[in-house]
Amino acid sequence: MVDREDILATLAAMLGQEDTCYFCRDYILHDDPSEFRKFQLSEEDRVTIRAFRSTMGLWAYHVIEFVKFDRETVGYALSCFDRFLQTEYAREALSDRAVFQLAFVTCLYTAIKTQEPTSMSPELFSKICHGSYSVEDFERMEGMI
């Protein structure tokens, strides 16, 4: 039999982790520019980031549907990407569209690798991106993420 106190202690620990370790600010939907000020982004840049993230998400759904993977994998990729964008490593991605795209596609690659029974190689992702990024680019970005 499970002790009520053990359950409450476990839930309290999980809530504590949600507030600290796993916390992710909703910087896209809210108009609080504090996170963007950290990277000195203008309102125009914020709008561009929102639009480009949306475009990349739609693209990811097309890829996932084409290969018949679970659509939830895109959710994992977006979560990973959003968390990455809050780190200091994202500074370049927030100011360079090509790096932004590389970071997103790498998050999708990683989500597929961790969530799906069959993975897609970085070589295949390089081909999907018409050779814009090399295997080494994906591997380097995956290390940063």
N, C-alpha and C positions, 0 to 999 in steps of 0.2 A: 504494500500500500504506500502511496506517495504522500509524504508529509506536506501539509498546507504551507508550513513555514519555508520549506525547501523550494516550493513553487514560487512563493512570493519573493524569496531571495534571488532566485534565478531570473524572474521577471524584472526585478529592480536592477540587477546587473546588466541585463539586456537593454533596458531603457537608458542606463548610464552610458553604454556603448553607443547607442543611437545618438545621444546628445554630444558625444565627444568624437570617438573614432570614426563613426560612419556618417557624421553630419555632412549634409550637402546643401548649401544655400541655393535657393531657387532664384538665381540671378537673371534668368531669362524672363520669367513671367512677372516679376515684381519690378517696380520702377525705382528701386533703391540702387542708386549708382555707386554705392560705396565700394563694391567689389571691382567695378570697372575703374574707379578712380585710382585704385591700387596699381593698375596698369596704364593709367593716364589715357583712357579712351574717351572719345567724344560721343555725344548722343548719336551722331550719324554712324559712327563705328559700331555702336551697340545695336542699332537697327540692322546694319549690314550683317553682324554676327548672328542675330536672331534669324534673319532671312536665309543666310547661308546654311546654318544648322538645320533649318527646316528642309531646305533643298537636299542636303546630304541625307537626312533621315528618309525622305521619300525615295531617293536613289537606293538606299540600303534595303528598303522594303521590296523594291523591284528585283534586286539581286537575290534576296532571300526567297522570294516567291519563285524566281526562275530555277533555283537549285532545289526547291521544295524543302526548305528548312523551316523551322518553327519561327513564326513572326515575333515571338517573344525575345528571340535572340537580338533583334534590333533594339529592343528595350534595354537589354544588358549593355549593348554597345553605346547607346546614348547615355546611360548612367555612367559608364566608364569615362566617356568623353566629357560629360559635364563635370565630373570630379577632377579630371585632368585639367580642364580649363581654369580651375580654381587654384592651381599650383603655380609656383614660380617658373616651372619648366614651360608653362604655356605662354609665356610672354611673347615668344617669337610666333607661335601659332595665332595669337590674337592680333598680330600686326602684319602677317604675311598669309595671303589666301592659300598659297600652295602648301605651306606648312600646316595650316588649319585643315585642309583637305587630307593631307597625309596622316595627320593625327586621327581624324575621324575614321578613315579607311582602316588604319591600324587597329583602332578600337573595335571595328566590325570584324576584322581578321581574328583578333584575340577572342572576341565573344563567340565566334563560330568555333574556334579551336577549343574553347572550354565548355561550350553548351551543346554542341552538336555531336552526333556519333561519328561523323566523317568531317575531317577538316579540309580546308582549302589552302594550298601552298602559297607562300609569298610570291612565288613566280607567277601563279595564276592571278593574284591580285595586281601584280605589275602589268600583266597583259590586260586585265579589266580596265586599268587606268591608262591604257594606251602607251605604256612605257614611260609615263611621266615620273614614276618612282621606281627605283631599283629594289631588288631584294634586300640589299644592304640598308637602304632608306627605311624599309619597313622594320627590319630588325633593330636598327638604331632607335627608331621612334618607339617601338615596343619596349625597349629597355628604359626609355625615359618615362613612359606611361606607367 
